[in-house]
Amino acid sequence: MTITQTIEIPPDRRLVIDVPCEVPTGPVILAFTPAAVLQLSERAFGCAKDQFEMADDFNAPLEDFKDYM
């Protein structure tokens, strides 16, 4: 089960987390990801346009594999 919750870290750096009743008791792992990191990871379709070139002979057979063809 994964729960994602956005919180603001207060100046005293103490957090109180309300956990839903359906979460079983016992050990848990908390992972903190700064919001700035999440914003950088968002990608827009076409954001790498014109940054790569395809070789003219892209579909040509490779010399290294001639024994297998």
Buried (B, 14 or more C-beta within 10 A) or exposed (E): EEEEEEEEEEEEEEEEEEEEEEEEEEEEEEEEEEEEEEEEEEEEEEEEEEEEEEEEEEEEEEEEEEEEE
